[in-house]
Amino acid sequence: MDLISNLSLGFGVAFTPMNMLYALIGCVLGTLIGVLPGIGPVATIAMLLPATYALPPVSALIMLAGIYYGAQYGGSTTAILVNLPGESSSVVTCIDGYQMARKGRAGPALASAGLGSFFAGSVGTLILAAFAPPLTELAFKFGPAEYFALMVLGLIGAVVLASGSLIKAVAMIILGLLLGLIGTDVNSGVARYSFSVPELTDGIGFVVLAMGIFGYGEIISNLAQPEHEREVFTARVTGLMPTAEDLKRMAPAVLRGTSLGSILGILPGGGALLAAFAAYAIEKKLGTRPGEVPFGQGNIRGVAAPESANNAGAQTSFIPLLTLGIPPNAVMALMVGAMTIHNIQPGPQVMTSNPELFWGLIASMWIGNAMLVILNLPLIGMWIKLLTVPYRYLFPAIVLFCAIGVYSTNNNTFDVWMVAAFGVIGYAFIKLGCEPAPLLLGFILGPMMEENLRRALLLSRGDWSVFVTRPLSGTLLAVAVLMLVIVLLPSVKSKRKEAFVEE
């Protein structure tokens, strides 16, 4: 009964005309800016945060949450249409979503992302509403040792997920970890690997790395082809909505992705990102049925599962923010900033001291997800018109939008040059047959892994056994080792090569 009364309070707050208007503005703004290649949720919210200063606290957070969902949806749109992930979790969507677009199935790809996200978002919000207090206890059990073990498991999962050579996948992860070390040391405050370049003391930005390797690298690869072989978006799109067969295939994938995202999203430290990678890995391990498109060539399950996992994880990532005051990702860190601006201290007291804000925000998540489906599914035709643009006009526009997006995050021209450099590196990866997704995961998790490793060793006074004596971290590390042993078995290695041969 408490849940029903709390949700009725929340919907009473969220359904006021003013809050509905701000939710709509947030969704529209988020989608519009999120669709632009190079601008994801972090840059979108960072740019629009000043617009919420004059608003009441509840309206401000509802609008920011709307921008978050809209920009996420926009990130998957650019991933599918032009192979540019607007955010880290959209990296996985590129693999099959972009291939579907190339085959003239951009409509079903975008619709499956939208419908999967709506279902997962609704379930994730219900879990947030029902289980926030008890699930907080689970997050409390995760100390530095457990976070480190979880991230090791995530990186081992990336090796299993990566196509092609295991050695190349491991090398990409190590390179990502090394790139993540560039910047200022958290403990000592000393600049590391910055080579006396002042701009590198803050480290390399995620947007810079992702846009360079995925965006510019793809463009250079296309421009390197002779014009008659160059990829040009001329495929006619016949159907905008998924077929009955598509729906039949994507429904179980959406359920699996939602379940995984809901669980992993609770854990601070990039759970939603890990969920997207893990959901794709699970779908791939389940294999394809007769008549189904192979993974990596435009399988609709490869779009629906990670998008569902990402959205469910995004909803449940509000649990550590609202109940512990811990921002699990960069977007939630901006939400903490917005709450602080409005004199709200994020943490366990929000639920009791400000129930209108807590439950109003949760109720607005349902409204925001519904608005996105209503807004975006009819606009699929408009996004698909991007596919008819000749490549000679499209690539300068992508280069320009990427440059604007990267410049806007730090107002620094150095970042634009860095994107160009990573574009060349991305092109080299394509030529060498290296998959860049593990590099990106290593880059994101590297600094968090280092921080939790050092914190765990400080607390244990340098005793390394802390990682295996604590039950949760020991179990996670054991699972990671088991995964690595299985994937290195000769019989599994040969089957793995067969599974990835179509890519």
C-alpha positions in Angstrom: 0.0 0.0 0.0 2.9 2.3 0.7 4.1 2.0 -2.9 0.7 2.9 -4.3 0.3 5.9 -2.0 3.8 7.0 -2.9 3.3 6.7 -6.6 0.0 8.5 -6.4 1.8 11.3 -4.7 4.5 11.2 -7.4 2.0 11.3 -10.3 0.1 14.1 -8.6 3.3 16.1 -8.7 4.4 15.0 -12.2 1.0 15.5 -13.9 0.8 19.2 -13.1 0.7 21.3 -16.4 4.0 23.0 -15.5 5.9 19.8 -14.8 4.4 18.0 -17.9 5.6 21.0 -20.0 9.1 20.8 -18.6 9.2 17.1 -19.2 8.2 17.6 -22.8 10.8 20.4 -23.3 13.5 18.2 -21.8 12.6 15.3 -24.1 12.5 17.5 -27.2 15.7 19.3 -26.4 17.5 16.1 -25.4 16.4 14.4 -28.6 17.3 17.3 -30.9 20.8 17.8 -29.5 21.3 14.1 -28.8 20.7 13.3 -32.5 23.6 15.6 -33.5 26.7 13.3 -33.9 29.3 14.1 -31.2 26.9 15.4 -28.6 25.7 12.9 -26.0 23.7 13.2 -22.7 26.7 14.6 -20.7 27.4 17.4 -23.2 23.6 18.1 -23.6 22.9 18.4 -19.9 26.1 20.3 -19.2 25.1 22.9 -21.9 21.5 23.1 -20.7 22.1 23.0 -17.0 22.1 26.9 -16.7 18.6 26.9 -18.1 17.3 25.2 -15.0 18.7 27.7 -12.5 15.5 29.8 -12.3 13.1 26.8 -12.2 11.6 25.2 -9.0 13.7 22.2 -7.9 11.2 19.5 -9.0 10.6 21.0 -12.4 14.4 21.4 -12.9 15.2 17.8 -12.2 12.2 16.6 -14.3 13.5 18.6 -17.2 17.1 17.4 -16.8 15.8 13.8 -16.6 13.8 14.4 -19.8 17.0 15.7 -21.4 18.8 12.6 -20.2 16.3 10.2 -21.8 16.1 12.3 -25.0 19.8 12.5 -25.5 20.1 8.8 -24.9 17.6 8.1 -27.5 19.4 10.5 -29.9 22.7 8.7 -29.1 21.2 5.4 -30.4 19.8 7.2 -33.4 23.2 8.4 -34.6 24.7 5.0 -33.7 22.2 3.3 -36.0 22.2 5.9 -38.9 25.8 7.1 -39.1 27.8 4.7 -36.9 28.5 7.4 -34.3 27.8 6.4 -30.7 26.4 9.5 -28.9 27.4 7.8 -25.6 29.5 4.9 -24.4 26.6 2.4 -24.1 25.6 3.1 -27.8 28.9 1.7 -28.9 27.3 -1.8 -28.9 24.2 -0.6 -30.8 26.5 0.5 -33.7 27.6 -3.1 -34.4 24.2 -4.4 -35.7 22.2 -1.2 -35.8 24.5 0.4 -38.4 24.5 -2.8 -40.5 20.7 -2.8 -40.5 20.7 0.8 -41.7 23.1 -0.1 -44.5 20.7 -2.8 -45.6 17.7 -0.4 -45.7 16.3 -1.5 -42.3 17.0 1.7 -40.4 13.3 2.0 -39.5 13.0 -1.4 -37.7 16.3 -0.7 -36.0 15.2 2.6 -34.6 11.8 1.3 -33.7 13.3 -1.7 -31.9 15.6 0.7 -30.0 12.6 2.9 -29.1 10.2 0.2 -28.1 12.9 -1.8 -26.2 14.0 1.4 -24.3 10.4 2.2 -23.4 9.6 -1.2 -22.0 12.9 -1.4 -20.2 12.6 2.1 -18.9 9.1 1.4 -17.5 10.3 -1.8 -15.8 13.4 -0.1 -14.5 11.3 2.7 -13.0 9.0 0.2 -11.3 12.0 -1.5 -9.8 13.3 1.9 -8.6 9.9 2.7 -7.0 9.4 -0.7 -5.4 12.9 -1.8 -4.3 15.0 1.4 -3.8 15.2 0.9 0.1 16.1 -2.8 0.1 18.4 -2.6 -2.9 20.4 0.2 -1.2 21.6 -2.5 1.3 23.1 -4.5 -1.7 25.0 -1.5 -2.9 26.2 -0.9 0.7 27.9 -4.3 0.6 30.1 -3.2 -2.3 33.4 -1.8 -1.0 36.5 -0.9 -3.1 37.6 -4.6 -3.4 34.1 -5.6 -4.8 34.1 -2.7 -7.3 37.5 -3.6 -8.5 36.5 -7.3 -8.9 33.3 -6.2 -10.8 35.4 -4.1 -13.2 37.8 -6.9 -13.8 34.8 -9.1 -14.7 33.6 -6.4 -17.0 36.9 -6.3 -18.9 37.1 -10.1 -19.1 33.6 -9.9 -20.5 34.8 -7.5 -23.2 37.5 -10.0 -24.2 34.8 -12.7 -24.6 32.6 -10.2 -26.5 35.3 -8.9 -29.0 35.3 -10.5 -32.4 38.5 -11.8 -34.0 41.8 -12.4 -32.3 41.9 -12.7 -28.5 45.4 -11.2 -28.4 44.1 -8.1 -30.3 41.1 -7.8 -27.9 43.4 -8.0 -24.8 45.8 -5.5 -26.4 43.0 -3.1 -27.1 41.8 -3.3 -23.4 45.4 -2.7 -22.2 45.7 0.3 -24.5 42.4 1.6 -23.2 43.6 1.2 -19.6 46.8 3.0 -20.4 45.0 5.9 -22.1 42.8 6.1 -18.9 45.9 6.7 -16.8 46.7 10.0 -18.6 45.9 12.9 -16.3 46.4 13.9 -12.7 46.9 11.2 -10.1 44.0 11.2 -7.7 46.1 10.5 -4.5 49.2 12.6 -5.1 47.9 15.3 -7.5 50.9 14.7 -9.8 50.4 14.9 -13.6 51.0 11.5 -15.3 51.9 10.8 -18.9 50.9 14.4 -19.8 54.3 15.1 -21.5 54.2 18.6 -20.2 51.1 19.4 -22.3 48.8 21.4 -19.9 45.6 20.2 -21.7 46.5 16.6 -20.9 46.6 17.1 -17.1 42.8 16.6 -17.0 43.1 13.4 -19.0 41.6 12.5 -22.4 37.8 13.1 -22.6 35.5 10.2 -23.5 33.8 12.2 -26.2 37.2 13.0 -27.8 38.2 9.3 -27.9 34.8 7.9 -29.0 34.3 10.5 -31.7 37.8 10.2 -33.0 38.0 6.4 -33.2 34.4 5.6 -34.2 33.4 8.8 -36.0 36.5 10.2 -37.8 38.0 6.7 -38.2 35.0 5.5 -40.1 35.0 8.6 -42.3 38.7 8.2 -43.2 38.1 4.5 -43.9 35.2 5.5 -46.3 37.2 8.2 -48.0 40.1 5.8 -48.5 37.9 3.7 -50.8 37.5 4.5 -54.5 34.3 6.5 -55.1 32.5 3.6 -56.7 33.2 1.4 -53.7 32.6 4.1 -51.1 29.7 3.6 -48.8 26.9 5.8 -49.8 23.5 5.8 -48.1 21.2 5.2 -51.1 19.3 2.2 -49.8 15.6 2.6 -50.0 13.8 2.0 -46.7 10.6 0.0 -47.3 9.2 -0.5 -43.8 9.5 1.8 -40.8 8.1 -0.6 -38.2 9.5 -4.0 -37.2 7.8 -7.0 -38.9 5.9 -9.7 -36.9 9.0 -11.9 -37.2 11.2 -9.0 -35.9 8.9 -8.6 -32.9 9.0 -12.3 -32.2 12.8 -12.3 -32.2 13.3 -9.1 -30.3 10.8 -9.7 -27.5 12.9 -12.3 -25.5 16.0 -10.2 -26.2 14.3 -7.2 -24.7 13.3 -9.2 -21.6 16.8 -10.5 -21.1 18.3 -7.0 -21.6 15.8 -5.4 -19.2 16.6 -8.0 -16.5 20.3 -7.6 -16.8 20.2 -3.8 -17.0 17.9 -3.6 -13.9 20.4 -5.6 -11.8 23.6 -4.1 -13.0 22.3 -0.5 -13.1 21.9 -0.5 -9.3 25.7 -0.9 -8.8 27.5 2.5 -8.8 30.5 2.4 -11.3 29.1 2.2 -14.8 26.6 -0.6 -14.3 24.4 0.5 -17.2 27.4 0.5 -19.6 28.4 -3.0 -18.5 24.8 -4.1 -18.9 24.8 -3.0 -22.6 28.0 -4.9 -23.3 26.9 -8.0 -21.3 23.4 -8.1 -23.0 25.0 -8.1 -26.4 27.4 -10.8 -25.3 24.6 -13.0 -24.0 22.6 -12.7 -27.2 25.7 -13.6 -29.2 26.3 -16.6 -27.0 22.7 -17.8 -27.4 23.5 -18.0 -31.2 21.3 -17.5 -34.2 18.3 -19.5 -35.3 17.8 -20.8 -38.9 17.0 -17.9 -41.2 18.2 -15.3 -38.8 20.8 -12.7 -39.8 24.2 -13.4 -38.2 25.4 -11.0 -35.4 27.5 -8.2 -36.8 25.5 -8.2 -40.0 22.3 -6.6 -38.8 20.6 -8.8 -36.3 17.7 -7.0 -34.6 18.4 -8.7 -31.3 21.8 -7.0 -31.3 20.0 -3.6 -31.2 17.0 -4.5 -28.9 19.0 -6.2 -26.1 21.7 -3.6 -25.4 19.3 -0.7 -25.8 16.9 -2.3 -23.3 19.7 -3.1 -20.9 21.1 0.4 -21.2 17.7 2.0 -20.5 16.8 -0.2 -17.6 20.3 0.4 -16.1 19.8 4.2 -16.6 16.6 4.1 -14.6 18.0 1.9 -11.8 21.2 4.0 -11.7 19.0 6.6 -10.0 18.9 4.3 -6.9 22.5 5.0 -5.7 22.0 8.7 -6.6 18.8 9.2 -4.7 19.4 6.8 -1.8 23.2 6.9 -1.3 24.0 10.3 -2.9 26.6 8.4 -5.1 26.6 9.4 -8.8 27.3 6.2 -10.7 28.1 8.0 -14.0 28.9 11.5 -15.4 25.2 12.3 -16.1 24.2 11.5 -12.5 27.2 13.6 -11.4 25.5 16.6 -13.2 22.2 15.7 -11.6 24.0 15.9 -8.2 25.2 19.4 -9.2 21.7 20.4 -10.2 20.3 19.2 -6.8 23.1 21.0 -4.9 22.3 24.3 -6.8 18.7 24.0 -5.6 19.9 23.3 -2.0 18.9 19.6 -2.0 21.5 17.2 -0.5 21.4 13.9 -2.4 21.3 10.9 -0.1 19.0 8.7 2.0 17.3 11.8 3.5 15.8 12.9 0.1 13.1 10.1 0.3 11.9 11.3 3.8 12.6 15.0 3.8 11.5 15.7 0.2 9.1 13.0 -0.9 7.4 15.2 -3.5 10.8 15.6 -5.3 11.7 11.9 -4.9 8.4 10.4 -6.1 7.6 13.2 -8.5 10.9 12.5 -10.3 10.2 8.7 -10.4 6.7 9.3 -11.8 8.1 11.7 -14.4 10.3 8.9 -15.7 7.3 7.0 -17.0 5.9 10.2 -18.5 9.3 11.0 -20.1 9.7 7.5 -21.6 6.1 7.5 -23.0 6.7 11.0 -24.5 9.9 9.7 -26.2 8.0 6.9 -27.9 5.1 9.1 -29.0 7.6 11.8 -30.2 10.2 9.7 -31.9 8.4 6.8 -33.6 6.5 9.1 -35.9 9.7 11.0 -36.6 11.6 7.8 -37.8 10.9 8.8 -41.4 12.6 12.2 -40.8 15.8 10.5 -39.4 15.8 8.1 -42.3 16.0 11.0 -44.7 19.6 11.4 -43.5 20.3 8.1 -45.4 19.5 9.7 -48.7 22.1 12.5 -48.3 25.1 11.9 -50.7 28.2 11.0 -48.8 30.2 14.0 -50.1 27.7 16.2 -48.3 27.2 14.0 -45.3 30.8 13.5 -44.2 31.7 17.2 -43.9 28.5 17.7 -41.8 29.5 14.8 -39.5 33.0 16.2 -39.2 31.6 19.6 -38.3 29.1 18.4 -35.8 31.7 16.2 -34.1 34.0 19.2 -33.9 31.3 21.4 -32.4 30.2 18.6 -30.0 33.8 18.0 -28.8 34.6 21.8 -28.6 31.5 22.5 -26.6 32.3 20.1 -23.7 35.5 22.0 -22.7 35.6 25.0 -25.0 39.0 23.9 -26.0 40.4 23.7 -29.6 43.1 21.2 -28.4 40.2 18.6 -28.1 39.3 19.1 -31.7 43.0 18.3 -32.8 42.9 15.3 -30.4 39.8 14.0 -32.2 41.6 14.3 -35.6 44.6 12.3 -34.2 42.3 9.6 -32.8 40.6 9.5 -36.2 43.9 8.5 -37.8 44.4 5.9 -35.0 40.8 4.6 -35.5 41.5 4.2 -39.2 44.7 2.2 -38.3 42.6 -0.1 -36.1 40.2 -0.7 -39.0 43.1 -1.6 -41.3 44.7 -3.9 -38.6 41.3 -5.6 -37.9 41.2 -4.5 -34.3 37.8 -3.9 -32.7 37.8 -0.6 -30.7 34.9 -1.4 -28.3 37.2 -3.1 -25.8 39.5 -0.1 -25.9 36.6 2.2 -25.0 35.5 -0.1 -22.1 39.1 -0.2 -20.8 39.4 3.5 -21.1 36.2 4.2 -19.1 36.8 1.5 -16.4 40.6 2.1 -16.1 40.5 5.2 -13.8 37.8 3.7 -11.6 39.6 0.3 -11.4 42.8 2.1 -10.3 41.0 4.2 -7.7 39.2 1.2 -6.2 42.4 -1.0 -6.3 44.4 1.7 -4.4 41.6 2.4 -1.9 41.2 -1.4 -1.2 44.9 -1.7 -0.6 45.0 1.4 1.6 42.2 0.0 3.8 43.8 -3.5 4.0 47.3 -2.0 4.7 48.8 -3.4 1.5 47.3 -6.9 1.9 46.4 -8.2 -1.6 44.5 -11.2 -0.1 41.6 -8.7 0.6 40.4 -9.4 -3.0 39.9 -13.1 -2.5 39.0 -13.2 1.2 36.0 -11.0 0.9 33.1 -13.2 -0.3 31.6 -10.9 -3.0 34.9 -9.8 -4.6 36.3 -13.4 -4.4 33.2 -14.7 -6.2 33.4 -12.0 -8.9 37.1 -12.7 -9.5 36.4 -16.5 -9.6 33.7 -15.9 -12.3 36.2 -13.8 -14.3 38.9 -16.4 -14.1 36.4 -19.1 -15.1 35.2 -17.1 -18.1 38.9 -16.6 -19.2 39.7 -20.3 -18.8 36.6 -21.3 -20.8 37.3 -18.9 -23.6 40.9 -20.2 -23.8 39.9 -23.9 -24.1 40.9 -25.2 -27.6 37.4 -26.4 -28.4 35.8 -23.1 -27.4 38.5 -21.1 -29.3 37.8 -23.0 -32.5 34.0 -22.5 -32.1 34.6 -18.9 -31.3 36.5 -18.4 -34.6 33.6 -20.0 -36.4 31.1 -17.7 -34.6 33.0 -14.6 -35.6 33.8 -15.7 -39.1 30.8 -13.9 -40.6 32.1 -10.6 -39.3 
